[in-house]
């Protein structure tokens, strides 16, 4: 058996009414891990980034740049955390193993010319535990399929 390693991360998957919950999807060579991102977690990470920038001699703008980048790249921290620790980080984090997955649909959003709005991309996961629905905008659906595909094979479309 090979050690578990992170194959990719899909950030900012929103779920719930009005996207009130946001998850990072960590794809490993053995499972999908859904890690809840809370405002408090992001605030703490921003404070750590500011402190690191200050230690490195950054001024006001250096600290501001570090804090702004942290908000956009919060999910990258999971590359440095063991998958089991990610799962245990929050009681709302959970996993789905490939054998539990029935299907995954990834759909592109579209631009509505009449209203001048864009709908988000969608992902629907049907598994033995039910159905999970997410919206996302930070990645192209093809990228999402390419990250999840090696783990789940033909179950993704």
N, C-alpha and C positions, 0 to 999 in steps of 0.2 A: 504494500500500500504506500502510495506517495504522500508526502506531507501536503497539507491543505495550503493553497496559495491563492491570492486574490488575482483574478483574471481581468477585472475591470469594475468600474463604478459608474452607476447611472445616478446623477444627482437630481434633487428637487422633484421627486415624484409626489404629486399632490393627490390626496384622497379625502374622502368625507365631503360633507355638505360644504360647498364653496371652497374646497381645497384647504380645509382647516388643519389638516395634518400633512406634514411634509416628511418624506423618507428619502434616504439615500439607499439605493439598491446595490449591495456589494455582491458581485458574482465571483464565486470561488470555483475551483475545479471539482467541488463536491456538492455545493448548494447555493441557494439564493438567500442572502441575509438582508432583511429590511430593517434599517436603522432609523428610528424616529429622530428628526432634527427639531429641537425646541429653541425658542428665542433665547432662553437662558443659556443653553449650550453655546450658541453663537456669540452671545455677549461675553461669556467667559473666555472663549477662544480669541475674541478681539482684544480683550484686556491683556491676555498673554502675549499677543502679537505686538501690542504697543510697548509692553514691558521689555520684550526682546529687542525691539527697535531702539528703545532708550538706552539699554545696556550697550548696544552697538554704536551709540553716539548720535543717533538720529535726532533731528530737531522736530519742530511742529509738523512740517510737511512730510517728513520721513515717517513719523508715527501715524499720521493720517493715511498715508499710502499703505502702510502695513495693515491698518485696521480695515481699509476699504477692500484690499485684496483678500483678506481673511473671510469676509462675508461671501465673496464670490467663489472662493476655493475651499470652503469649509469641509466639503466631502473628501478632499485629498488627504486629510488627516488619517482616514481609515487605511491607507496604504501602509501606515506604520503601526497599526494595531493588529494583534492576532485575531483571526476570525471569531474564535470562541469568546474573546474579551469584548468584541463588538456586540455580539449577541447578548452578553450580560450587562452591557452599559446602561440599558434602560429596560424596565419591565415590559414596555410596549414593543421592543424589538422582537422579531421572530424570524424563523427560517422556513423555507420550503425546499424540500429535496426533489431532485428530478423525477424520482419514481412516484411522487405525489402529484405531479403536474399532468393534467389532461390536455390542456392547450394554452397557448399564449398568442393573443392577437395584438399586433402593434399597427396602429393606423395614423396616417398623417392628418394634421389639421388642415384647414383650408382658409383662404382669404375670401370674405364675403364682400364683393364690390358694392353691393347696394348699401350696406351699413358701414363699410370701411373698417371692419373688424376681422381679426384672425382668431380662429378657434384653435385651442391647443391640440397637440398630438395626444393620442390615447393608447393605453395598454390595458388589456383585460387578461387576467390570469385565472383560469379555471383549474381548480385542484381539489384534492380530496377534502380539504378544509372549507371549501366554498368557492366564492368568486371575489377577486380583488380587482377594483377599478382604479386606475390612476390617470392623471393628465400630466404632461410634461412639455417644456418648451426649450430646455437648455441643450438638447441633443436632437440630432436628426433621427427619425425612425430606423433608417438603415444602420446607423451606428449602434443603436440599441439592439437590433437583431444580431449584428455582428458580435456584440459582447455576450449576449445570452445564448446565441445559437450553438456554440461548441458544447455547452453543458446540456442543453435540452434537445438538440437535434431537430427532427421534423415536427416537434410539438409547437414550434414557433412559426407564425406566418404573418 
